[in-house]
């Protein structure tokens, strides 16, 4: 989610490389985020190669911000 918060979109290979995730692991996480409606998935072909790219939804942005705020509160309580 953090990658998508600072980029308009990211494709599967970009996420895989940045996160160091396996194909299966990344696929299962993106599927869960799509099901929760936190990300949009767009499948297309570039030349003859399939390309899947992801972007964050308004709901995804809102929920990620809530998550960051909760983490900040937790950190501030322990200091």
mmCIF file of the N, C-alpha and C atoms, coordinates in Angstrom:
data_MODEL
# 
_entry.id   MODEL 
# 
loop_
_atom_site.group_PDB 
_atom_site.id 
_atom_site.type_symbol 
_atom_site.label_atom_id 
_atom_site.label_alt_id 
_atom_site.label_comp_id 
_atom_site.label_asym_id 
_atom_site.label_entity_id 
_atom_site.label_seq_id 
_atom_site.pdbx_PDB_ins_code 
_atom_site.Cartn_x 
_atom_site.Cartn_y 
_atom_site.Cartn_z 
_atom_site.occupancy 
_atom_site.B_iso_or_equiv 
_atom_site.pdbx_formal_charge 
_atom_site.auth_seq_id 
_atom_site.auth_comp_id 
_atom_site.auth_asym_id 
_atom_site.auth_atom_id 
_atom_site.pdbx_PDB_model_num 
ATOM 1   N N  . UNK A 1 1  ? 0.832   -1.193  0.000   1.00 0.00 ? 1  UNK A N  1 
ATOM 2   C CA . UNK A 1 1  ? 0.000   0.000   0.000   1.00 0.00 ? 1  UNK A CA 1 
ATOM 3   C C  . UNK A 1 1  ? 0.872   1.250   0.000   1.00 0.00 ? 1  UNK A C  1 
ATOM 4   N N  . UNK A 1 2  ? 1.977   1.224   0.738   1.00 0.00 ? 2  UNK A N  1 
ATOM 5   C CA . UNK A 1 2  ? 2.812   2.427   0.805   1.00 0.00 ? 2  UNK A CA 1 
ATOM 6   C C  . UNK A 1 2  ? 3.392   2.772   -0.566  1.00 0.00 ? 2  UNK A C  1 
ATOM 7   N N  . UNK A 1 3  ? 3.708   1.774   -1.369  1.00 0.00 ? 3  UNK A N  1 
ATOM 8   C CA . UNK A 1 3  ? 4.208   2.038   -2.725  1.00 0.00 ? 3  UNK A CA 1 
ATOM 9   C C  . UNK A 1 3  ? 3.127   2.739   -3.538  1.00 0.00 ? 3  UNK A C  1 
ATOM 10  N N  . UNK A 1 4  ? 1.909   2.269   -3.412  1.00 0.00 ? 4  UNK A N  1 
ATOM 11  C CA . UNK A 1 4  ? 0.809   2.853   -4.184  1.00 0.00 ? 4  UNK A CA 1 
ATOM 12  C C  . UNK A 1 4  ? 0.384   4.218   -3.663  1.00 0.00 ? 4  UNK A C  1 
ATOM 13  N N  . UNK A 1 5  ? 0.659   4.501   -2.421  1.00 0.00 ? 5  UNK A N  1 
ATOM 14  C CA . UNK A 1 5  ? 0.314   5.813   -1.867  1.00 0.00 ? 5  UNK A CA 1 
ATOM 15  C C  . UNK A 1 5  ? 1.199   6.919   -2.446  1.00 0.00 ? 5  UNK A C  1 
ATOM 16  N N  . UNK A 1 6  ? 2.401   6.577   -2.863  1.00 0.00 ? 6  UNK A N  1 
ATOM 17  C CA . UNK A 1 6  ? 3.326   7.596   -3.370  1.00 0.00 ? 6  UNK A CA 1 
ATOM 18  C C  . UNK A 1 6  ? 3.542   7.503   -4.883  1.00 0.00 ? 6  UNK A C  1 
ATOM 19  N N  . UNK A 1 7  ? 2.877   6.558   -5.530  1.00 0.00 ? 7  UNK A N  1 
ATOM 20  C CA . UNK A 1 7  ? 2.947   6.401   -6.984  1.00 0.00 ? 7  UNK A CA 1 
ATOM 21  C C  . UNK A 1 7  ? 1.533   6.332   -7.537  1.00 0.00 ? 7  UNK A C  1 
ATOM 22  N N  . UNK A 1 8  ? 1.338   6.870   -8.712  1.00 0.00 ? 8  UNK A N  1 
ATOM 23  C CA . UNK A 1 8  ? 0.011   6.820   -9.339  1.00 0.00 ? 8  UNK A CA 1 
ATOM 24  C C  . UNK A 1 8  ? -0.427  5.370   -9.539  1.00 0.00 ? 8  UNK A C  1 
ATOM 25  N N  . UNK A 1 9  ? 0.513   4.531   -9.915  1.00 0.00 ? 9  UNK A N  1 
ATOM 26  C CA . UNK A 1 9  ? 0.259   3.105   -10.077 1.00 0.00 ? 9  UNK A CA 1 
ATOM 27  C C  . UNK A 1 9  ? 1.593   2.360   -10.006 1.00 0.00 ? 9  UNK A C  1 
ATOM 28  N N  . UNK A 1 10 ? 1.500   1.056   -9.871  1.00 0.00 ? 10 UNK A N  1 
ATOM 29  C CA . UNK A 1 10 ? 2.681   0.193   -9.909  1.00 0.00 ? 10 UNK A CA 1 
ATOM 30  C C  . UNK A 1 10 ? 2.272   -1.098  -10.593 1.00 0.00 ? 10 UNK A C  1 
ATOM 31  N N  . UNK A 1 11 ? 3.156   -1.639  -11.417 1.00 0.00 ? 11 UNK A N  1 
ATOM 32  C CA . UNK A 1 11 ? 2.818   -2.913  -12.044 1.00 0.00 ? 11 UNK A CA 1 
ATOM 33  C C  . UNK A 1 11 ? 3.352   -4.061  -11.190 1.00 0.00 ? 11 UNK A C  1 
ATOM 34  N N  . UNK A 1 12 ? 2.955   -5.267  -11.557 1.00 0.00 ? 12 UNK A N  1 
ATOM 35  C CA . UNK A 1 12 ? 3.286   -6.455  -10.777 1.00 0.00 ? 12 UNK A CA 1 
ATOM 36  C C  . UNK A 1 12 ? 4.791   -6.587  -10.589 1.00 0.00 ? 12 UNK A C  1 
ATOM 37  N N  . UNK A 1 13 ? 5.552   -6.436  -11.663 1.00 0.00 ? 13 UNK A N  1 
ATOM 38  C CA . UNK A 1 13 ? 7.001   -6.608  -11.566 1.00 0.00 ? 13 UNK A CA 1 
ATOM 39  C C  . UNK A 1 13 ? 7.650   -5.546  -10.686 1.00 0.00 ? 13 UNK A C  1 
ATOM 40  N N  . UNK A 1 14 ? 7.158   -4.322  -10.755 1.00 0.00 ? 14 UNK A N  1 
ATOM 41  C CA . UNK A 1 14 ? 7.695   -3.259  -9.902  1.00 0.00 ? 14 UNK A CA 1 
ATOM 42  C C  . UNK A 1 14 ? 7.455   -3.586  -8.429  1.00 0.00 ? 14 UNK A C  1 
ATOM 43  N N  . UNK A 1 15 ? 6.237   -3.987  -8.096  1.00 0.00 ? 15 UNK A N  1 
ATOM 44  C CA . UNK A 1 15 ? 5.930   -4.346  -6.712  1.00 0.00 ? 15 UNK A CA 1 
ATOM 45  C C  . UNK A 1 15 ? 6.758   -5.542  -6.259  1.00 0.00 ? 15 UNK A C  1 
ATOM 46  N N  . UNK A 1 16 ? 6.857   -6.535  -7.123  1.00 0.00 ? 16 UNK A N  1 
ATOM 47  C CA . UNK A 1 16 ? 7.619   -7.733  -6.792  1.00 0.00 ? 16 UNK A CA 1 
ATOM 48  C C  . UNK A 1 16 ? 9.072   -7.381  -6.468  1.00 0.00 ? 16 UNK A C  1 
ATOM 49  N N  . UNK A 1 17 ? 9.664   -6.532  -7.288  1.00 0.00 ? 17 UNK A N  1 
ATOM 50  C CA . UNK A 1 17 ? 11.054  -6.138  -7.083  1.00 0.00 ? 17 UNK A CA 1 
ATOM 51  C C  . UNK A 1 17 ? 11.228  -5.288  -5.816  1.00 0.00 ? 17 UNK A C  1 
ATOM 52  N N  . UNK A 1 18 ? 10.364  -4.298  -5.646  1.00 0.00 ? 18 UNK A N  1 
ATOM 53  C CA . UNK A 1 18 ? 10.470  -3.415  -4.480  1.00 0.00 ? 18 UNK A CA 1 
ATOM 54  C C  . UNK A 1 18 ? 10.248  -4.150  -3.162  1.00 0.00 ? 18 UNK A C  1 
ATOM 55  N N  . UNK A 1 19 ? 9.330   -5.103  -3.174  1.00 0.00 ? 19 UNK A N  1 
ATOM 56  C CA . UNK A 1 19 ? 8.962   -5.798  -1.943  1.00 0.00 ? 19 UNK A CA 1 
ATOM 57  C C  . UNK A 1 19 ? 9.754   -7.078  -1.712  1.00 0.00 ? 19 UNK A C  1 
ATOM 58  N N  . UNK A 1 20 ? 10.426  -7.564  -2.736  1.00 0.00 ? 20 UNK A N  1 
ATOM 59  C CA . UNK A 1 20 ? 11.150  -8.827  -2.607  1.00 0.00 ? 20 UNK A CA 1 
ATOM 60  C C  . UNK A 1 20 ? 10.203  -10.002 -2.375  1.00 0.00 ? 20 UNK A C  1 
ATOM 61  N N  . UNK A 1 21 ? 9.026   -9.921  -2.964  1.00 0.00 ? 21 UNK A N  1 
ATOM 62  C CA . UNK A 1 21 ? 8.004   -10.948 -2.770  1.00 0.00 ? 21 UNK A CA 1 
ATOM 63  C C  . UNK A 1 21 ? 8.038   -11.977 -3.895  1.00 0.00 ? 21 UNK A C  1 
ATOM 64  N N  . UNK A 1 22 ? 7.537   -13.158 -3.596  1.00 0.00 ? 22 UNK A N  1 
ATOM 65  C CA . UNK A 1 22 ? 7.381   -14.167 -4.640  1.00 0.00 ? 22 UNK A CA 1 
ATOM 66  C C  . UNK A 1 22 ? 6.120   -13.845 -5.441  1.00 0.00 ? 22 UNK A C  1 
ATOM 67  N N  . UNK A 1 23 ? 5.996   -14.450 -6.609  1.00 0.00 ? 23 UNK A N  1 
ATOM 68  C CA . UNK A 1 23 ? 4.797   -14.253 -7.430  1.00 0.00 ? 23 UNK A CA 1 
ATOM 69  C C  . UNK A 1 23 ? 3.540   -14.623 -6.652  1.00 0.00 ? 23 UNK A C  1 
ATOM 70  N N  . UNK A 1 24 ? 3.553   -15.793 -6.016  1.00 0.00 ? 24 UNK A N  1 
ATOM 71  C CA . UNK A 1 24 ? 2.381   -16.280 -5.297  1.00 0.00 ? 24 UNK A CA 1 
ATOM 72  C C  . UNK A 1 24 ? 2.023   -15.411 -4.112  1.00 0.00 ? 24 UNK A C  1 
ATOM 73  N N  . UNK A 1 25 ? 3.039   -14.988 -3.367  1.00 0.00 ? 25 UNK A N  1 
ATOM 74  C CA . UNK A 1 25 ? 2.808   -14.150 -2.202  1.00 0.00 ? 25 UNK A CA 1 
ATOM 75  C C  . UNK A 1 25 ? 2.215   -12.812 -2.606  1.00 0.00 ? 25 UNK A C  1 
ATOM 76  N N  . UNK A 1 26 ? 2.799   -12.190 -3.630  1.00 0.00 ? 26 UNK A N  1 
ATOM 77  C CA . UNK A 1 26 ? 2.299   -10.905 -4.098  1.00 0.00 ? 26 UNK A CA 1 
ATOM 78  C C  . UNK A 1 26 ? 0.884   -11.041 -4.656  1.00 0.00 ? 26 UNK A C  1 
ATOM 79  N N  . UNK A 1 27 ? 0.639   -12.109 -5.394  1.00 0.00 ? 27 UNK A N  1 
ATOM 80  C CA . UNK A 1 27 ? -0.697  -12.327 -5.967  1.00 0.00 ? 27 UNK A CA 1 
ATOM 81  C C  . UNK A 1 27 ? -1.745  -12.463 -4.866  1.00 0.00 ? 27 UNK A C  1 
ATOM 82  N N  . UNK A 1 28 ? -1.418  -13.179 -3.795  1.00 0.00 ? 28 UNK A N  1 
ATOM 83  C CA . UNK A 1 28 ? -2.410  -13.361 -2.733  1.00 0.00 ? 28 UNK A CA 1 
ATOM 84  C C  . UNK A 1 28 ? -2.663  -12.061 -1.981  1.00 0.00 ? 28 UNK A C  1 
ATOM 85  N N  . UNK A 1 29 ? -1.631  -11.268 -1.762  1.00 0.00 ? 29 UNK A N  1 
ATOM 86  C CA . UNK A 1 29 ? -1.817  -9.989  -1.076  1.00 0.00 ? 29 UNK A CA 1 
ATOM 87  C C  . UNK A 1 29 ? -2.611  -8.997  -1.929  1.00 0.00 ? 29 UNK A C  1 
ATOM 88  N N  . UNK A 1 30 ? -2.283  -8.914  -3.215  1.00 0.00 ? 30 UNK A N  1 
ATOM 89  C CA . UNK A 1 30 ? -3.018  -7.980  -4.070  1.00 0.00 ? 30 UNK A CA 1 
ATOM 90  C C  . UNK A 1 30 ? -4.469  -8.416  -4.240  1.00 0.00 ? 30 UNK A C  1 
ATOM 91  N N  . UNK A 1 31 ? -4.702  -9.721  -4.263  1.00 0.00 ? 31 UNK A N  1 
ATOM 92  C CA . UNK A 1 31 ? -6.077  -10.218 -4.363  1.00 0.00 ? 31 UNK A CA 1 
ATOM 93  C C  . UNK A 1 31 ? -6.881  -9.810  -3.128  1.00 0.00 ? 31 UNK A C  1 
ATOM 94  N N  . UNK A 1 32 ? -6.277  -9.921  -1.948  1.00 0.00 ? 32 UNK A N  1 
ATOM 95  C CA . UNK A 1 32 ? -6.957  -9.525  -0.704  1.00 0.00 ? 32 UNK A CA 1 
ATOM 96  C C  . UNK A 1 32 ? -7.229  -8.024  -0.689  1.00 0.00 ? 32 UNK A C  1 
ATOM 97  N N  . UNK A 1 33 ? -6.263  -7.227  -1.141  1.00 0.00 ? 33 UNK A N  1 
ATOM 98  C CA . UNK A 1 33 ? -6.459  -5.772  -1.186  1.00 0.00 ? 33 UNK A CA 1 
ATOM 99  C C  . UNK A 1 33 ? -7.528  -5.392  -2.200  1.00 0.00 ? 33 UNK A C  1 
ATOM 100 N N  . UNK A 1 34 ? -7.583  -6.109  -3.313  1.00 0.00 ? 34 UNK A N  1 
ATOM 101 C CA . UNK A 1 34 ? -8.621  -5.853  -4.316  1.00 0.00 ? 34 UNK A CA 1 
ATOM 102 C C  . UNK A 1 34 ? -10.000 -6.223  -3.756  1.00 0.00 ? 34 UNK A C  1 
ATOM 103 N N  . UNK A 1 35 ? -10.086 -7.347  -3.075  1.00 0.00 ? 35 UNK A N  1 
ATOM 104 C CA . UNK A 1 35 ? -11.360 -7.788  -2.495  1.00 0.00 ? 35 UNK A CA 1 
ATOM 105 C C  . UNK A 1 35 ? -11.871 -6.775  -1.464  1.00 0.00 ? 35 UNK A C  1 
ATOM 106 N N  . UNK A 1 36 ? -10.949 -6.177  -0.707  1.00 0.00 ? 36 UNK A N  1 
ATOM 107 C CA . UNK A 1 36 ? -11.318 -5.158  0.286   1.00 0.00 ? 36 UNK A CA 1 
ATOM 108 C C  . UNK A 1 36 ? -11.605 -3.807  -0.364  1.00 0.00 ? 36 UNK A C  1 
ATOM 109 N N  . UNK A 1 37 ? -11.408 -3.736  -1.675  1.00 0.00 ? 37 UNK A N  1 
ATOM 110 C CA . UNK A 1 37 ? -11.613 -2.519  -2.464  1.00 0.00 ? 37 UNK A CA 1 
ATOM 111 C C  . UNK A 1 37 ? -10.639 -1.401  -2.088  1.00 0.00 ? 37 UNK A C  1 
ATOM 112 N N  . UNK A 1 38 ? -9.427  -1.799  -1.684  1.00 0.00 ? 38 UNK A N  1 
ATOM 113 C CA . UNK A 1 38 ? -8.369  -0.836  -1.366  1.00 0.00 ? 38 UNK A CA 1 
ATOM 114 C C  . UNK A 1 38 ? -7.537  -0.510  -2.595  1.00 0.00 ? 38 UNK A C  1 
ATOM 115 N N  . UNK A 1 39 ? -7.532  -1.417  -3.582  1.00 0.00 ? 39 UNK A N  1 
ATOM 116 C CA . UNK A 1 39 ? -6.788  -1.183  -4.820  1.00 0.00 ? 39 UNK A CA 1 
ATOM 117 C C  . UNK A 1 39 ? -7.639  -1.544  -6.026  1.00 0.00 ? 39 UNK A C  1 
ATOM 118 N N  . UNK A 1 40 ? -7.293  -0.935  -7.152  1.00 0.00 ? 40 UNK A N  1 
ATOM 119 C CA . UNK A 1 40 ? -7.875  -1.300  -8.443  1.00 0.00 ? 40 UNK A CA 1 
ATOM 120 C C  . UNK A 1 40 ? -6.832  -2.095  -9.207  1.00 0.00 ? 40 UNK A C  1 
ATOM 121 N N  . UNK A 1 41 ? -7.276  -3.101  -9.937  1.00 0.00 ? 41 UNK A N  1 
ATOM 122 C CA . UNK A 1 41 ? -6.385  -3.934  -10.735 1.00 0.00 ? 41 UNK A CA 1 
ATOM 123 C C  . UNK A 1 41 ? -6.755  -3.745  -12.195 1.00 0.00 ? 41 UNK A C  1 
ATOM 124 N N  . UNK A 1 42 ? -5.770  -3.426  -13.005 1.00 0.00 ? 42 UNK A N  1 
ATOM 125 C CA . UNK A 1 42 ? -5.980  -3.219  -14.433 1.00 0.00 ? 42 UNK A CA 1 
ATOM 126 C C  . UNK A 1 42 ? -5.063  -4.163  -15.191 1.00 0.00 ? 42 UNK A C  1 
ATOM 127 N N  . UNK A 1 43 ? -5.660  -5.030  -16.000 1.00 0.00 ? 43 UNK A N  1 
ATOM 128 C CA . UNK A 1 43 ? -4.881  -5.981  -16.803 1.00 0.00 ? 43 UNK A CA 1 
ATOM 129 C C  . UNK A 1 43 ? -4.924  -5.535  -18.251 1.00 0.00 ? 43 UNK A C  1 
ATOM 130 N N  . UNK A 1 44 ? -3.747  -5.550  -18.875 1.00 0.00 ? 44 UNK A N  1 
ATOM 131 C CA . UNK A 1 44 ? -3.639  -5.129  -20.272 1.00 0.00 ? 44 UNK A CA 1 
ATOM 132 C C  . UNK A 1 44 ? -2.467  -5.864  -20.911 1.00 0.00 ? 44 UNK A C  1 
ATOM 133 N N  . UNK A 1 45 ? -2.303  -5.673  -22.199 1.00 0.00 ? 45 UNK A N  1 
ATOM 134 C CA . UNK A 1 45 ? -1.145  -6.204  -22.905 1.00 0.00 ? 45 UNK A CA 1 
ATOM 135 C C  . UNK A 1 45 ? -0.292  -5.040  -23.363 1.00 0.00 ? 45 UNK A C  1 
ATOM 136 N N  . UNK A 1 46 ? 0.993   -5.169  -23.180 1.00 0.00 ? 46 UNK A N  1 
ATOM 137 C CA . UNK A 1 46 ? 1.961   -4.218  -23.715 1.00 0.00 ? 46 UNK A CA 1 
ATOM 138 C C  . UNK A 1 46 ? 2.750   -5.013  -24.748 1.00 0.00 ? 46 UNK A C  1 
ATOM 139 N N  . UNK A 1 47 ? 2.473   -4.691  -26.004 1.00 0.00 ? 47 UNK A N  1 
ATOM 140 C CA . UNK A 1 47 ? 2.989   -5.555  -27.068 1.00 0.00 ? 47 UNK A CA 1 
ATOM 141 C C  . UNK A 1 47 ? 2.265   -6.886  -26.954 1.00 0.00 ? 47 UNK A C  1 
ATOM 142 N N  . UNK A 1 48 ? 3.021   -7.939  -26.811 1.00 0.00 ? 48 UNK A N  1 
ATOM 143 C CA . UNK A 1 48 ? 2.422   -9.265  -26.649 1.00 0.00 ? 48 UNK A CA 1 
ATOM 144 C C  . UNK A 1 48 ? 2.502   -9.768  -25.208 1.00 0.00 ? 48 UNK A C  1 
ATOM 145 N N  . UNK A 1 49 ? 3.017   -8.934  -24.325 1.00 0.00 ? 49 UNK A N  1 
ATOM 146 C CA . UNK A 1 49 ? 3.195   -9.352  -22.937 1.00 0.00 ? 49 UNK A CA 1 
ATOM 147 C C  . UNK A 1 49 ? 2.052   -8.849  -22.056 1.00 0.00 ? 49 UNK A C  1 
ATOM 148 N N  . UNK A 1 50 ? 1.526   -9.739  -21.206 1.00 0.00 ? 50 UNK A N  1 
ATOM 149 C CA . UNK A 1 50 ? 0.495   -9.286  -20.263 1.00 0.00 ? 50 UNK A CA 1 
ATOM 150 C C  . UNK A 1 50 ? 1.111   -8.372  -19.210 1.00 0.00 ? 50 UNK A C  1 
ATOM 151 N N  . UNK A 1 51 ? 0.339   -7.395  -18.775 1.00 0.00 ? 51 UNK A N  1 
ATOM 152 C CA . UNK A 1 51 ? 0.806   -6.456  -17.772 1.00 0.00 ? 51 UNK A CA 1 
ATOM 153 C C  . UNK A 1 51 ? -0.344  -6.200  -16.808 1.00 0.00 ? 51 UNK A C  1 
ATOM 154 N N  . UNK A 1 52 ? -0.058  -6.338  -15.525 1.00 0.00 ? 52 UNK A N  1 
ATOM 155 C CA . UNK A 1 52 ? -1.053  -6.049  -14.491 1.00 0.00 ? 52 UNK A CA 1 
ATOM 156 C C  . UNK A 1 52 ? -0.549  -4.878  -13.690 1.00 0.00 ? 52 UNK A C  1 
ATOM 157 N N  . UNK A 1 53 ? -1.389  -3.855  -13.575 1.00 0.00 ? 53 UNK A N  1 
ATOM 158 C CA . UNK A 1 53 ? -0.979  -2.708  -12.775 1.00 0.00 ? 53 UNK A CA 1 
ATOM 159 C C  . UNK A 1 53 ? -2.042  -2.395  -11.741 1.00 0.00 ? 53 UNK A C  1 
ATOM 160 N N  . UNK A 1 54 ? -1.573  -1.816  -10.656 1.00 0.00 ? 54 UNK A N  1 
ATOM 161 C CA . UNK A 1 54 ? -2.397  -1.575  -9.477  1.00 0.00 ? 54 UNK A CA 1 
ATOM 162 C C  . UNK A 1 54 ? -2.382  -0.098  -9.134  1.00 0.00 ? 54 UNK A C  1 
ATOM 163 N N  . UNK A 1 55 ? -3.509  0.385   -8.643  1.00 0.00 ? 55 UNK A N  1 
ATOM 164 C CA . UNK A 1 55 ? -3.592  1.753   -8.133  1.00 0.00 ? 55 UNK A CA 1 
ATOM 165 C C  . UNK A 1 55 ? -4.463  1.732   -6.888  1.00 0.00 ? 55 UNK A C  1 
ATOM 166 N N  . UNK A 1 56 ? -4.264  2.702   -6.029  1.00 0.00 ? 56 UNK A N  1 
ATOM 167 C CA . UNK A 1 56 ? -4.999  2.752   -4.770  1.00 0.00 ? 56 UNK A CA 1 
ATOM 168 C C  . UNK A 1 56 ? -6.334  3.474   -4.982  1.00 0.00 ? 56 UNK A C  1 
ATOM 169 N N  . UNK A 1 57 ? -7.361  3.000   -4.309  1.00 0.00 ? 57 UNK A N  1 
ATOM 170 C CA . UNK A 1 57 ? -8.683  3.628   -4.383  1.00 0.00 ? 57 UNK A CA 1 
ATOM 171 C C  . UNK A 1 57 ? -8.806  4.702   -3.301  1.00 0.00 ? 57 UNK A C  1 
ATOM 172 N N  . UNK A 1 58 ? -9.871  5.474   -3.370  1.00 0.00 ? 58 UNK A N  1 
ATOM 173 C CA . UNK A 1 58 ? -10.123 6.471   -2.321  1.00 0.00 ? 58 UNK A CA 1 
ATOM 174 C C  . UNK A 1 58 ? -10.268 5.787   -0.965  1.00 0.00 ? 58 UNK A C  1 
ATOM 175 N N  . UNK A 1 59 ? -10.993 4.666   -0.943  1.00 0.00 ? 59 UNK A N  1 
ATOM 176 C CA . UNK A 1 59 ? -11.158 3.908   0.293   1.00 0.00 ? 59 UNK A CA 1 
ATOM 177 C C  . UNK A 1 59 ? -9.799  3.404   0.788   1.00 0.00 ? 59 UNK A C  1 
ATOM 178 N N  . UNK A 1 60 ? -8.984  2.917   -0.124  1.00 0.00 ? 60 UNK A N  1 
ATOM 179 C CA . UNK A 1 60 ? -7.658  2.438   0.244   1.00 0.00 ? 60 UNK A CA 1 
ATOM 180 C C  . UNK A 1 60 ? -6.805  3.532   0.857   1.00 0.00 ? 60 UNK A C  1 
ATOM 181 N N  . UNK A 1 61 ? -6.855  4.734   0.276   1.00 0.00 ? 61 UNK A N  1 
ATOM 182 C CA . UNK A 1 61 ? -6.106  5.872   0.824   1.00 0.00 ? 61 UNK A CA 1 
ATOM 183 C C  . UNK A 1 61 ? -6.588  6.209   2.233   1.00 0.00 ? 61 UNK A C  1 
ATOM 184 N N  . UNK A 1 62 ? -7.893  6.236   2.411   1.00 0.00 ? 62 UNK A N  1 
ATOM 185 C CA . UNK A 1 62 ? -8.480  6.555   3.711   1.00 0.00 ? 62 UNK A CA 1 
ATOM 186 C C  . UNK A 1 62 ? -8.070  5.526   4.764   1.00 0.00 ? 62 UNK A C  1 
ATOM 187 N N  . UNK A 1 63 ? -8.180  4.258   4.426   1.00 0.00 ? 63 UNK A N  1 
ATOM 188 C CA . UNK A 1 63 ? -7.855  3.196   5.378   1.00 0.00 ? 63 UNK A CA 1 
ATOM 189 C C  . UNK A 1 63 ? -6.358  3.145   5.678   1.00 0.00 ? 63 UNK A C  1 
ATOM 190 N N  . UNK A 1 64 ? -5.521  3.424   4.679   1.00 0.00 ? 64 UNK A N  1 
ATOM 191 C CA . UNK A 1 64 ? -4.079  3.441   4.922   1.00 0.00 ? 64 UNK A CA 1 
ATOM 192 C C  . UNK A 1 64 ? -3.727  4.592   5.854   1.00 0.00 ? 64 UNK A C  1 
ATOM 193 N N  . UNK A 1 65 ? -4.354  5.734   5.661   1.00 0.00 ? 65 UNK A N  1 
ATOM 194 C CA . UNK A 1 65 ? -4.098  6.878   6.535   1.00 0.00 ? 65 UNK A CA 1 
ATOM 195 C C  . UNK A 1 65 ? -4.517  6.555   7.972   1.00 0.00 ? 65 UNK A C  1 
ATOM 196 N N  . UNK A 1 66 ? -5.648  5.867   8.139   1.00 0.00 ? 66 UNK A N  1 
ATOM 197 C CA . UNK A 1 66 ? -6.081  5.449   9.476   1.00 0.00 ? 66 UNK A CA 1 
ATOM 198 C C  . UNK A 1 66 ? -5.046  4.517   10.108  1.00 0.00 ? 66 UNK A C  1 
ATOM 199 N N  . UNK A 1 67 ? -4.502  3.643   9.302   1.00 0.00 ? 67 UNK A N  1 
ATOM 200 C CA . UNK A 1 67 ? -3.480  2.699   9.774   1.00 0.00 ? 67 UNK A CA 1 
ATOM 201 C C  . UNK A 1 67 ? -2.237  3.445   10.250  1.00 0.00 ? 67 UNK A C  1 
ATOM 202 N N  . UNK A 1 68 ? -1.782  4.416   9.469   1.00 0.00 ? 68 UNK A N  1 
ATOM 203 C CA . UNK A 1 68 ? -0.608  5.209   9.834   1.00 0.00 ? 68 UNK A CA 1 
ATOM 204 C C  . UNK A 1 68 ? -0.876  5.984   11.126  1.00 0.00 ? 68 UNK A C  1 
ATOM 205 N N  . UNK A 1 69 ? -2.055  6.566   11.246  1.00 0.00 ? 69 UNK A N  1 
ATOM 206 C CA . UNK A 1 69 ? -2.407  7.310   12.462  1.00 0.00 ? 69 UNK A CA 1 
ATOM 207 C C  . UNK A 1 69 ? -2.418  6.394   13.685  1.00 0.00 ? 69 UNK A C  1 
ATOM 208 N N  . UNK A 1 70 ? -2.919  5.176   13.526  1.00 0.00 ? 70 UNK A N  1 
ATOM 209 C CA . UNK A 1 70 ? -2.930  4.220   14.640  1.00 0.00 ? 70 UNK A CA 1 
ATOM 210 C C  . UNK A 1 70 ? -1.503  3.850   15.043  1.00 0.00 ? 70 UNK A C  1 
ATOM 211 N N  . UNK A 1 71 ? -0.628  3.659   14.064  1.00 0.00 ? 71 UNK A N  1 
ATOM 212 C CA . UNK A 1 71 ? 0.772   3.358   14.363  1.00 0.00 ? 71 UNK A CA 1 
ATOM 213 C C  . UNK A 1 71 ? 1.442   4.519   15.081  1.00 0.00 ? 71 UNK A C  1 
ATOM 214 N N  . UNK A 1 72 ? 1.159   5.736   14.645  1.00 0.00 ? 72 UNK A N  1 
ATOM 215 C CA . UNK A 1 72 ? 1.736   6.920   15.293  1.00 0.00 ? 72 UNK A CA 1 
ATOM 216 C C  . UNK A 1 72 ? 1.278   7.031   16.746  1.00 0.00 ? 72 UNK A C  1 
ATOM 217 N N  . UNK A 1 73 ? 0.015   6.759   17.011  1.00 0.00 ? 73 UNK A N  1 
ATOM 218 C CA . UNK A 1 73 ? -0.498  6.788   18.382  1.00 0.00 ? 73 UNK A CA 1 
ATOM 219 C C  . UNK A 1 73 ? 0.206   5.743   19.242  1.00 0.00 ? 73 UNK A C  1 
ATOM 220 N N  . UNK A 1 74 ? 0.400   4.566   18.680  1.00 0.00 ? 74 UNK A N  1 
ATOM 221 C CA . UNK A 1 74 ? 1.082   3.494   19.396  1.00 0.00 ? 74 UNK A CA 1 
ATOM 222 C C  . UNK A 1 74 ? 2.522   3.890   19.718  1.00 0.00 ? 74 UNK A C  1 
ATOM 223 N N  . UNK A 1 75 ? 3.197   4.458   18.755  1.00 0.00 ? 75 UNK A N  1 
ATOM 224 C CA . UNK A 1 75 ? 4.593   4.895   18.966  1.00 0.00 ? 75 UNK A CA 1 
ATOM 225 C C  . UNK A 1 75 ? 4.656   5.981   20.020  1.00 0.00 ? 75 UNK A C  1 
ATOM 226 N N  . UNK A 1 76 ? 3.752   6.938   19.937  1.00 0.00 ? 76 UNK A N  1 
ATOM 227 C CA . UNK A 1 76 ? 3.758   8.059   20.886  1.00 0.00 ? 76 UNK A CA 1 
ATOM 228 C C  . UNK A 1 76 ? 3.460   7.608   22.318  1.00 0.00 ? 76 UNK A C  1 
ATOM 229 N N  . UNK A 1 77 ? 2.660   6.547   22.475  1.00 0.00 ? 77 UNK A N  1 
ATOM 230 C CA . UNK A 1 77 ? 2.352   6.033   23.809  1.00 0.00 ? 77 UNK A CA 1 
ATOM 231 C C  . UNK A 1 77 ? 3.574   5.389   24.468  1.00 0.00 ? 77 UNK A C  1 
ATOM 232 N N  . UNK A 1 78 ? 4.460   4.837   23.651  1.00 0.00 ? 78 UNK A N  1 
ATOM 233 C CA . UNK A 1 78 ? 5.619   4.123   24.192  1.00 0.00 ? 78 UNK A CA 1 
ATOM 234 C C  . UNK A 1 78 ? 6.814   5.046   24.420  1.00 0.00 ? 78 UNK A C  1 
ATOM 235 N N  . UNK A 1 79 ? 6.706   6.290   24.024  1.00 0.00 ? 79 UNK A N  1 
ATOM 236 C CA . UNK A 1 79 ? 7.834   7.202   24.207  1.00 0.00 ? 79 UNK A CA 1 
ATOM 237 C C  . UNK A 1 79 ? 7.741   7.980   25.491  1.00 0.00 ? 79 UNK A C  1 
# 
